[in-house]
Amino acid sequence: MYFIKHIFEYSYQSYGAERMKAELEKYDHYVSKRKIARLMRELNLIVKRKHSLKLQQIAIIPIL
């Protein structure tokens, strides 16, 4: 549980269960994705969703 909380904070609260599983496997901790998801719910670790940047069209008016 310590590793899950530590990795979650290190990832700026952006890793879900699937990415958390891949990160834990780097450190030889093999846990199922469902168990990680359950532990994250129990620890109230909620992923902050990243919003895509929407480009606005700006009308360029030439100054004469």
Summary of the structure (lengths in Angstrom):
residues: 64
radius of gyration: 19.1
end to end distance: 65.3
largest distance: 67.2
contacts: 117
relative contact order: 0.19
helix: 45%
strand: 0%
